[in-house]
Amino acid sequence: MTTILSTNFRNKIFKLLANCVQFNEHIKVIGKKGNAVLISEEEYEGWQATQEISKKPKLKAAILKRRDSKSNDFTGVKVCEL
């Protein structure tokens, strides 16, 4: 993770944004009133999806069961309602 002061972040914002998106680099911005972390939209959406799955116990259990299964056969797997 790259760490940068907010004043330097302003000067390098375009390059840092490009690195964030292109290389999935996390950027920690240090400010006077607190810090923030910049992540790509793709990663943010992935985190949002993970949170939604975590809120649905049946879906989470089905995913964990499937993950722990030794079979790669998806025949007969029920689709869970979101």
Secondary structure, DSSP 8 states (H G I E B T S, - for coil): -EEEEHHHHHHHHHHHHHHHHHH---EEEEETTEEEEE--HHHHHHHHHHHHHHT-HHHHHHHHHHHH-S----TT------
